[in-house]
Amino acid sequence: MSIAIIGAGVGGLTAALSLHAAGQGDILLLEAAREIRDVGVGINLPPHAVRELSELGLGDALAKVGVPTKELAYYDPRGQLIWAEPRGLDAGYKWPQYSIHRGTLQRLLVDAVHERLGASTIRVAQRVTGLSATGNKAVIAATDLIEDRPVSYTADVAICADGIRSPSRDSLYGAVTPLASNGWVMYRGVTKAGPFLSGRSMVIIGDETQRVVVYPIADGVINWLLVRPKDTTRAETELGNWNLPVPTSVIAEFVKDYRFDWLDVHHLVSSSSESYEYPMADIDPLPRWIFGRCALLGDAAHAMYPFGSNGASQAILDARVLAYELATAATTDDALRAYDAQRRPVASEVQLANRRQAGDVMARVSALARSGAHGDAKAELQDVERRYKQLAGFDVDALNTRKSWSVSDVSR
């Protein structure tokens, strides 16, 4: 079976490794970028994502480059603790939770693909312009950006993992999928700084008007992000673009009062050498992910607001389930239908839950904290976190006992 994967991000690379581990040998990754560079800032990999990468044989590599998260703690804008809970191994999972630079994770996955599938598996500078399902084949139209000429590819299965503004998804749907925005902006950066709290803590500080998230992603490197409503006096920015630079001084002004004896957020932000803004965007849950022999995966299928550390994680789960079904189902079409049936309802609910996280959840928690009812605010957060873990697939007991999606000695 020939498989073409459009997009060499976390989802596409994990799909390639999962398919190879499940017995597939004819795999091609098409990437629009002229080179794969270590871009971006930090991300979190909760235990359900780490489990899948570990079962792909990447556990030791992750342990060398990731920071195992010990706790997640919520603080009000005055720096008063609302609630903290253990994470990863400290919470009873069989797998850690890691904080890591996105570029480091992508490089780890690229190296694994090159080692296991061969350097020619990833073909860069291939900008996909169209995709169609014809009979039992998928036909991909693209532009070779180096040679500046049109090219085409044919595969038994095409996996669309080309991001929130996916041209392959829009080609299948016959229209551009509109991006939705909640009117908030995320600002992001990394700073060389010493440890705070446990040294492996992830903290969320703020209320429904502004929140700051801070965590280490390497020794001496702290990742920070800030979310707040967009400034209506500034020009509109492009939805779906993660890498719009913004002066760090602008962001530092937002957190000038966030100076605590356990963490000086203002100093952390103002010390960052570069910062980016990302107008928050997602897409509405899609009615289908399968078009003949074409399947959507990751942000192309379920782009979501970046709450709950689940964007990349859900893409990793997509990849593992799709590879498992392609290796074990009676037919390819059965496999694709089973993948859609398993993953689309779950990911759609996570999308909607992340919208709620951005809005009414923090409004309720913050109102309680402001009134001095920190105990009630804690109970609210505990309930939200419990339900979210069950929904997204990382409830402790459910994850620790769920069957593996690894496939051995299967070849089709």
Disulfide bonds with the S-S distance in Angstrom:
none
